[in-house]
Amino acid sequence: MTGTISAVGAGGSIELKPGASATWSITNAHEFIGTVQLQRSTDLATWETIQSWIGTTGARLTETVGAGVLKNESSSHEYYRVACLVFDALSDNLTWVIALDLAGTVRGSISELITIGTGATTDSVANLLPANAIIEAVAIRVVAAIPTATTFTVGDPTTAARFATGVAVAVDTTTIGVLHRHPDAASAAAGPVQGSAAKVRITPNSTPGSAIGRVLVTVFYRQYSV
C-alpha cells in the first residue's frame, strides 16, 4: 500500500509496525515560504522532527526534495507525518506530499520447546508459522529423547513432512528443515508460502510410550504487510 499525506494543515499520519521498513519521498512543485518537516511519533501526541526543509522567495522546488528509508527498530508502532510551519504559499495549490511504501518485509524467528505427547502427533502450542509469510527454514534440536519411536517428521497439520523427515529421536540430534524449499515439493501446501497462521506438527514413526520427549523448534521467516 502506498499512503499519501498532504502537509497542508498537517493532516494525517502513516503507521509503521515494529520491525517494518518503508521508503519515503517528499516532493513539491511550487514556491513557498516557511519550513516543512518530516516528523515521527510513538503516541500521536509528541512529534520528533527527523528532517526539515526551508523555502524562501524564489526557491521553486520542482523535484524530489527529500528521500530515504525508514525502519522501525523499536517494539512499538511508529507514526510519520509531514508538517508545514509558518508557510505562505506563493501559488494557490501548494502541496507537499509524503509517500511511504508500506509493503514492507519483516524478517524474524520464533521458537518453542515442544513436549512430545503420547498421541500419534504433537502440535506446537503457538502458531509458529506466521500468516502472509515465506518460511525460510525450520531449525530442529532434540533436547530430550522421544521414547519408543526411532525417527520423526516435522511439518504442519496439512503436510506432515513439510520441513523435515527421518529426524533421529536421540538427544542432541539437530537438523535444518528445508524440504519445503525444494523445487520438487509435491504441492503448494508443501512449499514455502504460508497464507494463514499455523502450528508446527511433529509426527513420530511410532507412538511414544510416555510424554518425556522435548524438541526445540525455531522457525525463520519473512513476513509481509500492507
C-alpha positions as CSV (number, residue, x, y, z in Angstrom):
1,M,0.0,0.0,0.0
2,T,1.2,3.5,-0.7
3,G,-0.1,6.2,1.6
4,T,0.0,9.9,0.8
5,I,-0.4,12.7,3.3
6,S,-1.0,16.3,2.3
7,A,1.1,18.5,4.5
8,V,-1.3,21.4,4.2
9,G,-2.9,21.6,7.7
10,A,-0.5,18.8,8.8
11,G,-3.3,16.4,8.0
12,G,-3.0,12.7,8.9
13,S,-0.2,10.3,9.7
14,I,1.1,6.9,8.5
15,E,1.8,4.0,10.8
16,L,4.9,1.8,10.6
17,K,4.8,-1.5,12.5
18,P,7.6,-2.8,14.7
19,G,10.4,-4.3,12.6
20,A,8.9,-2.9,9.3
21,S,10.7,-0.6,6.9
22,A,9.5,1.8,4.2
23,T,10.8,4.1,1.6
24,W,9.7,7.7,1.6
25,S,10.0,10.8,-0.5
26,I,8.8,14.4,-0.3
27,T,8.2,16.4,-3.4
28,N,6.8,19.8,-4.2
29,A,6.3,21.8,-7.4
30,H,5.6,25.3,-6.1
31,E,7.3,28.2,-4.4
32,F,6.7,28.6,-0.6
33,I,8.0,30.5,2.4
34,G,8.3,28.5,5.6
35,T,9.5,25.2,6.9
36,V,8.4,21.7,6.0
37,Q,9.2,18.9,8.4
38,L,9.2,15.1,8.3
39,Q,8.1,14.1,11.9
40,R,7.9,10.8,13.9
41,S,5.8,9.9,16.9
42,T,5.1,6.8,19.0
43,D,2.0,8.2,20.7
44,L,0.5,10.6,18.1
45,A,0.9,13.3,20.8
46,T,4.6,14.2,20.8
47,W,6.3,14.6,17.5
48,E,10.0,14.5,16.8
49,T,11.4,16.2,13.7
50,I,13.6,13.9,11.6
51,Q,14.4,16.3,8.8
52,S,13.3,19.7,7.7
53,W,13.4,21.9,4.6
54,I,13.2,25.7,4.4
55,G,11.7,27.5,1.5
56,T,12.3,31.1,0.6
57,T,11.0,33.5,-2.1
58,G,12.1,32.3,-5.5
59,A,13.0,28.9,-4.2
60,R,10.9,26.9,-6.7
61,L,11.4,23.2,-5.9
62,T,10.2,21.0,-8.7
63,E,12.0,17.7,-7.9
64,T,12.2,15.3,-5.0
65,V,13.3,17.4,-2.1
66,G,14.0,14.5,0.4
67,A,14.0,10.7,0.1
68,G,15.2,7.8,2.2
69,V,14.3,4.6,4.1
70,L,12.6,4.5,7.4
71,K,13.0,1.4,9.7
72,N,11.1,0.9,12.9
73,E,13.6,-0.8,15.2
74,S,11.6,-0.4,18.3
75,S,9.0,-2.7,19.9
76,S,6.2,0.0,19.5
77,H,4.3,1.2,16.5
78,E,5.7,4.5,15.0
79,Y,3.8,7.2,13.1
80,Y,5.1,9.6,10.5
81,R,3.6,12.8,9.1
82,V,4.6,16.0,7.3
83,A,4.1,19.3,9.0
84,C,4.2,22.8,7.4
85,L,5.2,25.6,9.7
86,V,4.6,29.3,9.2
87,F,4.3,29.0,5.4
88,D,2.9,31.3,2.8
89,A,2.1,29.7,-0.5
90,L,3.2,31.7,-3.5
91,S,1.0,29.5,-5.5
92,D,-2.7,28.7,-4.9
93,N,-2.1,25.0,-4.9
94,L,0.9,24.5,-2.7
95,T,1.0,20.8,-1.8
96,W,3.7,18.8,-0.1
97,V,3.2,15.1,-0.1
98,I,4.9,12.3,1.8
99,A,4.6,8.9,0.1
100,L,5.6,5.8,2.1
101,D,5.6,2.3,0.5
102,L,4.3,0.3,3.4
103,A,4.6,-3.1,1.6
104,G,7.5,-3.8,3.9
105,T,9.3,-7.0,4.7
106,V,9.9,-8.2,8.3
107,R,12.5,-11.0,8.9
108,G,12.1,-12.8,12.1
109,S,12.2,-16.1,14.1
110,I,10.0,-17.8,16.7
111,S,10.9,-20.7,18.9
112,E,9.1,-23.2,21.1
113,L,10.3,-26.1,23.2
114,I,7.6,-28.7,22.3
115,T,6.8,-31.5,24.7
116,I,6.0,-34.6,22.6
117,G,2.8,-36.3,23.8
118,T,1.7,-39.9,23.7
119,G,-0.6,-39.4,20.7
120,A,0.2,-40.1,17.0
121,T,1.1,-36.4,16.5
122,T,2.0,-33.4,18.7
123,D,1.4,-29.8,17.7
124,S,3.2,-26.7,18.9
125,V,1.2,-24.6,21.4
126,A,1.8,-21.4,19.4
127,N,1.3,-20.7,15.8
128,L,5.0,-20.9,14.9
129,L,4.1,-20.4,11.2
130,P,3.1,-16.8,10.7
131,A,0.5,-15.7,8.2
132,N,1.4,-14.0,4.9
133,A,5.0,-15.2,5.2
134,I,7.7,-17.1,3.4
135,I,9.1,-19.8,5.6
136,E,12.8,-19.9,5.1
137,A,13.9,-22.7,7.4
138,V,13.0,-24.7,10.5
139,A,15.8,-25.5,12.9
140,I,15.2,-28.6,15.0
141,R,17.0,-29.9,18.1
142,V,16.1,-32.9,20.2
143,V,16.5,-31.7,23.8
144,A,15.1,-34.9,25.4
145,A,14.9,-38.2,23.6
146,I,11.5,-39.3,22.3
147,P,10.8,-42.8,23.7
148,T,9.5,-45.8,21.6
149,A,10.0,-44.0,18.2
150,T,13.2,-44.0,16.2
151,T,12.6,-41.1,13.9
152,F,10.1,-38.3,13.4
153,T,8.9,-35.8,10.8
154,V,8.4,-32.1,11.1
155,G,5.6,-30.3,9.3
156,D,2.2,-28.8,9.9
157,P,-1.4,-30.1,10.2
158,T,-1.7,-30.2,6.4
159,T,1.6,-31.7,5.4
160,A,3.3,-33.9,8.0
161,A,6.8,-33.9,6.5
162,R,6.7,-30.4,5.0
163,F,10.0,-29.4,6.6
164,A,12.0,-32.5,7.6
165,T,11.7,-36.2,7.7
166,G,13.7,-39.1,9.2
167,V,14.9,-37.0,12.1
168,A,16.5,-39.2,14.8
169,V,14.9,-39.1,18.2
170,A,18.2,-39.3,20.1
171,V,19.1,-36.4,22.4
172,D,21.2,-33.6,20.8
173,T,20.1,-34.6,17.2
174,T,20.0,-31.4,15.1
175,T,18.8,-30.7,11.6
176,I,17.7,-27.8,9.5
177,G,14.4,-28.4,7.8
178,V,14.3,-27.1,4.3
179,L,12.4,-29.7,2.4
180,H,9.7,-27.1,1.6
181,R,12.2,-25.1,-0.4
182,H,12.9,-28.0,-2.7
183,P,11.6,-27.4,-6.3
184,D,10.1,-30.9,-6.3
185,A,7.8,-30.1,-3.4
186,A,4.6,-32.1,-4.3
187,S,2.1,-29.3,-3.8
188,A,1.7,-25.7,-2.9
189,A,0.8,-26.7,0.7
190,A,4.3,-28.3,0.9
191,G,6.1,-25.3,-0.3
192,P,7.4,-22.1,1.4
193,V,4.3,-19.9,1.2
194,Q,2.4,-19.5,4.5
195,G,-1.0,-18.0,3.8
196,S,-2.6,-18.5,7.2
197,A,-1.0,-18.8,10.6
198,A,-0.5,-22.5,11.7
199,K,1.1,-24.7,14.2
200,V,4.2,-26.9,13.7
201,R,3.4,-30.6,13.9
202,I,5.8,-33.4,14.9
203,T,4.9,-36.9,13.9
204,P,7.0,-39.8,15.4
205,N,7.2,-43.0,13.4
206,S,5.8,-44.9,16.4
207,T,3.5,-43.6,19.2
208,P,5.7,-42.6,22.2
209,G,5.2,-44.6,25.3
210,S,5.5,-41.6,27.5
211,A,5.4,-37.8,27.2
212,I,9.1,-37.1,28.1
213,G,10.4,-36.2,24.7
214,R,11.3,-32.5,24.1
215,V,12.1,-30.9,20.7
216,L,13.2,-27.3,20.3
217,V,11.8,-25.8,17.1
218,T,12.8,-22.4,15.6
219,V,11.1,-21.1,12.5
220,F,12.9,-18.5,10.4
221,Y,10.6,-16.5,8.2
222,R,10.0,-13.4,6.1
223,Q,6.6,-11.7,6.6
224,Y,4.9,-9.1,4.5
225,S,2.4,-6.5,5.4
226,V,0.4,-3.8,3.6
